[in-house]
Amino acid sequence: MIKPGEIDWEEIFTGSKHFHVSGITPALSASASEVTIEAMKAAKKGGLTVSYDLNYRKKLWSPADARKIQEPMMANVDILITTEEDTNVVFGIREKDYEAVAEKLVQTFKFKMVAITLREDLSVWRNSWTAIAYQDGKIFRDKKYEVEIVDRVGAGDAFTAGLLYGWLKLKDVEKGIQYGNAFAALKHTLPGDFNWSTIEEVEALLKGAGLRISR
């Protein structure tokens, strides 16, 4: 129900460095789409960097509508987080491998960075998870985690949180991929859509600890 002009974005973004939004938001309604665009433009005007999780949901809109609305938005996006499947559905981009998809996205939309999450369904209760990033002509990779699923909802958001932590706080894309993947792996072990893992648990996993409970 939100409408353009209801939020003072200049005030909201005062003192902020970065704005993140999901592709689910503009899919909720025409006015929500307008507000998403309004917010992204205000963020850029205020000097913030912007990240966008493509996050296509077929129950909310068609591929044609998703492309029509979101393609112009990409002019205000610095970092795109996506999957190869969503990239193909929304933008019609399909290449020989994930690395080429990431490169094509950067070439097409001039993003500073693209991250692609890679999930493999090994069974109903077991998945593998990893991600890659592409920045300045270089591909960043990380290890693959095999996870026993308690709840997979929110794993993508957890990845984004870790990625942005590495990119914003540590100024390191490779660290961002590592933190994002570890945070997402831990999220699979927790019920609900919120990740209660701590930075200490993420760093312990990065140092070689397993996904089992530490006592």
N, C-alpha and C positions, 0 to 999 in steps of 0.2 A: 504493500500500500504506500510505500515511501514515494515522495514526489520531489522533483528537482527544486532547489531553493529552500528546502526544509532544514538543511544542515549548513552551518557556517564552516566550510572546509578550511578557510584561511585560519580560523581560530583553532580548529581541530589539529591542523598540521603544524602549528607553531611549535618549534622546538623539536620536531620530528625529523628523522633522516630517511625513513623508508616506509612505503605503503604497499601492502600485499592484499590482493583480492582474488577470489575464486571465480571461475567461469560459471559456477552455479548461480551466483548472484544475479547477473543480467538475464538469466533464463527464467527467473521467477515471475516477471511481469514486464510489460513495456516500460512502465515508469521506473522499475528497478534497473532496467537496462540504461535508461537515460541518466539515472543517478550514478551508476557505475562509471559512465563516461565522464560525467561532471566531476566526480571524485578524482579520477585518474588525471584529468587535465589540471585540476587544482593542485594535485600533488606535484606534477611536473613544474607548474608555475612557481610553486613554493620551493623548488630546488631539491625535492625528494627523488630518490630512485623508486621505481615501481616494479614489482614482480606480479606475475599472473599465472595461476594454475588453470590450464585449459579445462580440465575436469568435465568433459562432456557427459551429459546425462540425457539419454534418449527419451526418458519419460517426461522431460521438461520441454524439449523442443526438437525440431527436425534438424538434420545436418545442414540443410539449406538456410534455415533461419539462424542457426548457430554461426555459420560462416558470414552471412550478411551482416549480422550485428557485431561479431567479434573481430573480423578482419580489419575494419577501420580502427578499432581500439588498439591494435598492435603498434601503432605509431607512438603510443605513450608508454610502451612496455620496455623495460631494460632487461628483465630476466623472465624467460618463459619456462615453466615447469609443465611437462606433458608426458604422454605415453605415445609410442609409435602408432597405436591404434587410433587414439584421439586425433593425432595430427593428420592422419589419412582421412578420417571421417569429416573433420571440420575444414581443413585446408586443402584436402586432396593431394597431400604430399606423401609419396611413397618411394623409397629408395632401396638400394641393394642391402643396406644394413642400418642399424641405429645411428652409427657415427655419421653416415651420409645424410640421414634425416636431419640430425642436429645441424650439420653444416648448411644444408639447404634452407632451414628455417632462419639461420643467421643471415645468410645471403639475401633471402627474400624480405625479411622484416627489419634487418639491421639491429637485432638484439645485441646487448653486451654479452649475454650468456644464455645458453639453452641447457636445461637438464631434462633427461629422459629416464623415467623409472621403468624398471624391467622386472615383471613378476612372471613366474612360471608356476602353474598349478600342477604339483606333483601328485596330489590327491585332495580329497575334500578337506582334510585337516593338516596338510603339509604343503608348504609353498617354498620356493626359493625367491630371494629378493636381492636386487642390486640396482645401481643407477650409473649413468655416465653424465658428464657435462662437457660442453664445448665452449671455449672462450679463446679469442685471439688466435684462431687457427689451430688450437691444441685440444686434444681429447683427454679428459681426466677420467680414469676408471678406478674401481674399488673392488674389494672382494665380494663374493656372493655368499649371502647368508641363507641357510636352510632353517626354516622356522616351523614349529608346531603351533598351530593357530588356536588361540583362545578367542580372539576377536580381531579380524583384519580391518574393520572400519576405523578410519583415522590414521592408517599407516602412511598414506600419501601426505597428509598434513604434517605428520611427525617428520617425514623426510624433508619437507619444505622448511620446517623450523630449524632443523640441523644444518641444512644447506645455507640458509640465510645467516645463521649464527657464524658459520665459517667465513662467509663472504663479507659480512658487515663488521664483525668483531675481530676476527683473526686475519682478515684481508687475504684469505687463502682459499681459492676454489677447490683445490684438492682436499684440504681439511674439511671444507663444507660438504663435499661428497661423502667423505668418511663419517663425519658426524651425522649427516642426514641418514645414511644407510643404517648406521648403528641404532639411531633413535627409532627408525622405522621398524627394525628387527625387534627391538624391545617392545614396541607397541603391540605387536602380534601376540605377546604373552599376557596382555592385560585386557580385562573385560571393559566394555563401554568404548566410547569414541574419543576419550581423552587420555593422553599419555602422561602418566604420573612419574615416569622415570626421571632421575636426577642427572645432572651433568657428570657427577662422580660415577654413576652406573654406566653412562655412555662411554666415558673415558676408560673404565675398567674393561668394557667389552672391546674397545679399540686396542687395548694392551693384551688381549688374548683370553679374557675371561669368557666363559660360556653363557648361555641364556638361562641356565638353571639358577635357582635362588641361592644367594651366598649367605652363609650363617657364620 
